[in-house]
């Protein structure tokens, strides 16, 4: 399954999450986990991620949070710097995951 890029929006309120890259990365990964679960999958079934960062200088902080959600062996990952993200997000992540039948 291909999950479109998620940005740090709190699903219950529709509000953008306050804070920096750490808080935003955590919310993005929580959002992805919820979408995957609703579709019959999970973060453990993710085989590939693409991380879009507004500033590559924030890679280390993003990676610390990412590692908590994807312990070793982590899925394949590409990380790219972008000129801008929706609603001025610091991070957006999309995933490819397996679905259990």
MISEMAR-508001 format. One record per residue: chain; x negated, y negated, z negated of N, C-alpha, C in turn. Coordinates in Angstrom, 2 decimals, padded with zeros to 5 digits, m for minus. Atoms other than C-alpha are relative to their C-alpha. Last residue first. Example, Ala and Ser with C-alpha at 12.3 -4.5 7.8 and 13.67 -1.06 7.14 Angstrom:
<pts>
(pt A (000.82 001.19 000.06) (m013.67 001.06 m007.14) (000.77 m001.09 m000.73))
(pt A (m000.89 001.19 000.00) (m012.30 004.50 m007.80) (m000.90 m001.20 000.00))
</pts>
This chain:
<pts>
(pt A (m001.30 m000.44 m000.55) (004.50 010.51 m004.18) (000.60 001.07 m000.84))
(pt A (m000.29 m001.40 000.32) (001.73 008.52 m005.83) (001.37 000.35 000.55))
(pt A (m001.29 m000.15 000.65) (000.90 005.28 m004.03) (000.21 001.48 m000.25))
(pt A (m000.71 m001.24 m000.33) (m002.67 004.39 m003.16) (001.32 000.01 m000.75))
(pt A (m000.11 m001.06 001.01) (m003.84 000.82 m003.40) (000.70 001.22 000.56))
(pt A (m000.50 m001.16 m000.73) (m005.06 m002.08 m001.26) (m000.02 001.15 m001.01))
(pt A (000.47 m001.37 000.20) (m005.44 m005.31 m003.17) (000.60 000.97 001.01))
(pt A (m000.89 m000.94 m000.68) (m005.24 m009.09 m002.90) (m000.59 001.39 m000.16))
(pt A (000.49 m001.37 m000.23) (m006.77 m011.57 m005.33) (001.07 000.80 000.72))
(pt A (m001.09 m000.80 m000.58) (m006.48 m015.36 m005.55) (m000.59 001.38 000.27))
(pt A (000.21 m001.38 m000.43) (m008.69 m017.56 m007.71) (001.29 000.56 000.58))
(pt A (001.44 m000.25 000.00) (m009.20 m021.24 m008.70) (m000.30 001.37 000.59))
(pt A (000.47 m001.11 000.84) (m005.62 m022.13 m007.76) (m001.51 000.11 000.11))
(pt A (001.33 000.27 000.55) (m005.09 m025.54 m006.15) (m000.48 001.06 m000.99))
(pt A (m000.20 000.71 001.28) (m001.37 m024.87 m005.67) (m001.32 m000.29 m000.72))
(pt A (m001.31 000.57 000.30) (m002.25 m022.43 m002.85) (000.05 m000.60 m001.41))
(pt A (m000.98 m001.04 000.25) (m006.00 m021.95 m002.37) (001.34 m000.65 m000.32))
(pt A (m001.14 000.33 000.84) (m008.69 m024.20 m000.91) (000.94 001.18 m000.12))
(pt A (m000.10 001.45 000.13) (m012.01 m024.29 000.92) (001.15 m000.40 m000.91))
(pt A (m000.95 000.62 m000.93) (m012.63 m020.59 000.34) (000.08 m001.49 m000.29))
(pt A (m000.31 001.38 000.39) (m015.48 m018.63 m001.20) (000.91 m000.59 001.06))
(pt A (000.32 001.08 m000.94) (m015.36 m014.91 m000.56) (000.36 m001.35 m000.60))
(pt A (m000.28 001.29 000.64) (m015.49 m011.82 m002.73) (m000.46 m001.09 000.96))
(pt A (000.62 001.11 m000.72) (m015.23 m008.35 m001.20) (000.39 m001.26 m000.75))
(pt A (m000.43 001.39 000.14) (m014.55 m005.41 m003.46) (m000.78 m000.90 000.95))
(pt A (000.80 000.84 m000.90) (m014.61 m001.62 m003.37) (000.53 m001.43 m000.08))
(pt A (m000.27 m000.13 m001.44) (m012.78 m000.22 m006.36) (m000.95 m000.86 000.81))
(pt A (m000.95 001.00 m000.51) (m014.45 m000.10 m009.77) (000.26 000.23 001.48))
(pt A (000.39 000.56 m001.29) (m016.12 003.06 m011.04) (001.09 m000.93 000.55))
(pt A (000.73 m000.86 m000.93) (m016.45 001.64 m013.55) (000.64 001.38 000.07))
(pt A (001.25 m000.57 000.51) (m013.84 m000.45 m015.33) (m000.63 000.92 001.04))
(pt A (000.53 m001.04 m000.90) (m011.32 m002.43 m013.25) (m001.32 000.53 m000.55))
(pt A (m001.14 m000.61 m000.69) (m009.13 m004.56 m015.56) (m000.43 001.14 000.91))
(pt A (m000.91 m000.55 001.02) (m011.90 m005.43 m018.03) (001.18 000.73 000.64))
(pt A (000.57 m001.25 000.51) (m014.41 m005.80 m015.16) (000.86 000.62 m001.09))
(pt A (m000.23 m001.05 m001.00) (m012.21 m008.42 m013.48) (m000.46 001.35 m000.54))
(pt A (m001.41 m000.37 000.16) (m012.30 m010.59 m016.64) (000.30 001.19 000.92))
(pt A (m000.16 m000.51 001.36) (m016.11 m010.65 m016.69) (001.44 000.48 m000.23))
(pt A (000.44 m001.39 000.03) (m016.20 m010.98 m012.88) (000.12 000.61 m001.40))
(pt A (m001.05 m000.82 m000.60) (m014.16 m014.19 m012.93) (m000.35 001.47 m000.15))
(pt A (m001.14 000.05 000.92) (m016.63 m015.77 m015.36) (001.15 000.83 000.53))
(pt A (000.32 m000.75 001.22) (m019.58 m014.60 m013.26) (001.17 000.02 m000.97))
(pt A (000.00 m001.45 m000.21) (m018.03 m015.74 m009.96) (m000.24 000.77 m001.29))
(pt A (m000.86 m000.62 001.01) (m017.22 m019.27 m011.15) (000.04 001.52 000.11))
(pt A (000.68 000.16 001.28) (m020.17 m020.79 m009.26) (000.82 000.62 m001.12))
(pt A (000.81 m001.19 000.28) (m018.55 m019.31 m006.16) (m000.79 m000.12 m001.29))
(pt A (001.38 000.40 000.30) (m015.96 m022.09 m006.28) (m000.81 001.23 m000.40))
(pt A (000.14 001.39 m000.42) (m012.42 m021.85 m004.85) (m001.43 m000.49 m000.22))
(pt A (000.37 000.96 001.04) (m012.66 m018.09 m005.13) (m000.13 m001.40 000.58))
(pt A (000.23 001.31 m000.61) (m010.87 m015.50 m002.98) (m000.27 m000.99 m001.13))
(pt A (m000.11 001.12 000.93) (m011.16 m011.95 m004.26) (m000.36 m001.26 000.76))
(pt A (000.64 001.18 m000.57) (m010.49 m009.06 m001.90) (000.29 m001.15 m000.95))
(pt A (m000.49 001.32 000.34) (m009.79 m005.73 m003.51) (m000.73 m001.05 000.84))
(pt A (000.71 001.15 m000.59) (m010.09 m002.15 m002.33) (000.63 m001.28 m000.48))
(pt A (001.20 m000.46 m000.69) (m009.17 001.33 m003.65) (m000.83 m001.15 000.59))
(pt A (000.53 000.99 m000.94) (m006.56 000.44 m006.25) (m001.30 000.51 000.59))
(pt A (m000.14 m000.50 m001.37) (m004.98 003.55 m007.81) (m000.52 m000.98 001.05))
(pt A (000.89 m001.15 m000.15) (m006.20 002.79 m011.35) (000.03 000.58 001.42))
(pt A (001.35 000.51 m000.25) (m004.57 m000.64 m011.05) (m000.99 001.14 000.20))
(pt A (000.63 000.61 001.18) (m001.26 001.16 m010.78) (m001.36 m000.55 000.39))
(pt A (001.45 m000.15 000.00) (001.22 002.66 m008.31) (m000.54 m000.65 m001.27))
(pt A (000.38 m001.38 000.25) (004.95 003.27 m008.13) (m001.49 000.25 000.04))
(pt A (000.04 m000.75 m001.26) (005.93 000.01 m006.41) (m000.43 001.46 m000.21))
(pt A (m001.34 000.03 m000.59) (007.03 m001.70 m009.63) (000.08 000.82 001.28))
(pt A (m000.86 m000.87 000.80) (003.75 m000.62 m011.22) (001.41 000.07 000.58))
(pt A (000.37 m001.40 m000.26) (001.74 m002.17 m008.39) (000.90 000.96 m000.77))
(pt A (m000.46 m000.32 m001.35) (003.61 m005.46 m008.65) (m000.30 001.45 000.33))
(pt A (m001.46 m000.08 000.02) (003.13 m005.56 m012.43) (000.56 000.36 001.38))
(pt A (m000.37 m001.23 000.72) (m000.59 m004.74 m012.21) (001.51 000.17 000.00))
(pt A (000.24 m001.13 m000.89) (m001.05 m007.45 m009.57) (000.41 001.32 m000.66))
(pt A (m001.02 000.04 m001.06) (000.60 m010.03 m011.80) (m000.17 001.17 000.95))
(pt A (m001.25 m000.45 000.62) (m001.59 m009.01 m014.74) (001.12 000.02 001.04))
(pt A (000.10 m001.46 000.15) (m004.63 m009.32 m012.47) (001.21 000.58 m000.70))
(pt A (m000.06 m000.62 m001.34) (m003.63 m012.82 m011.37) (m000.01 001.52 m000.13))
(pt A (m001.40 000.02 m000.44) (m002.93 m013.83 m014.98) (000.17 000.65 001.36))
(pt A (m000.79 m000.92 000.82) (m006.38 m012.69 m016.15) (001.45 000.04 000.46))
(pt A (000.31 m001.36 m000.44) (m008.10 m014.42 m013.25) (000.82 001.02 m000.78))
(pt A (m000.63 m000.23 m001.30) (m006.32 m017.69 m014.04) (m000.26 001.42 000.50))
(pt A (m001.44 m000.15 000.19) (m007.20 m017.58 m017.72) (000.71 000.31 001.31))
(pt A (m000.24 m001.17 000.85) (m010.87 m016.98 m017.00) (001.49 000.27 m000.15))
(pt A (000.12 m001.23 m000.79) (m011.03 m019.39 m014.03) (000.29 001.24 m000.84))
(pt A (001.00 m000.12 m001.04) (m009.78 m022.34 m016.03) (000.00 001.37 000.67))
(pt A (001.33 m000.52 000.31) (m006.74 m023.11 m018.07) (m000.87 000.10 001.22))
(pt A (000.97 001.02 000.39) (m003.02 m023.53 m017.61) (m001.35 000.66 m000.27))
(pt A (000.67 m000.22 001.27) (m001.08 m020.87 m015.75) (m001.01 m001.10 m000.26))
(pt A (001.42 m000.27 m000.21) (001.14 m022.20 m012.93) (m000.67 000.12 m001.37))
(pt A (000.97 001.07 000.21) (004.79 m022.05 m013.86) (m001.42 000.51 000.26))
(pt A (000.34 000.54 m001.30) (007.33 m019.66 m012.38) (m001.02 m001.12 m000.07))
(pt A (m000.31 001.44 m000.07) (008.66 m019.22 m015.91) (m000.20 m000.58 001.39))
(pt A (m001.22 000.32 000.73) (008.92 m015.45 m016.24) (000.41 m001.46 000.13))
(pt A (m001.24 m000.41 m000.67) (006.43 m014.70 m013.45) (001.29 m000.37 m000.74))
(pt A (m000.69 m000.77 001.03) (003.55 m016.80 m014.88) (001.37 000.38 000.55))
(pt A (m001.31 000.51 000.36) (001.74 m017.96 m011.74) (000.61 000.95 m001.03))
(pt A (m000.33 m000.02 001.43) (m001.98 m017.38 m011.37) (001.31 m000.69 m000.37))
(pt A (000.62 001.13 000.67) (m002.25 m016.51 m007.65) (000.52 m000.05 m001.43))
(pt A (m000.74 000.56 001.14) (m001.57 m013.18 m006.00) (m000.79 m001.17 m000.57))
(pt A (000.74 000.74 001.01) (m002.81 m012.16 m002.57) (000.91 m000.61 m001.05))
(pt A (000.43 001.35 m000.37) (m000.55 m009.77 m000.75) (m000.71 m000.67 m001.16))
(pt A (m000.63 001.01 000.84) (m000.41 m006.16 m001.89) (m000.58 m001.36 000.38))
(pt A (000.73 001.26 m000.09) (m001.17 m003.53 000.77) (000.76 m001.04 m000.81))
(pt A (m000.84 001.14 000.00) (000.00 000.00 000.00) (m000.90 m001.22 000.00))
</pts>
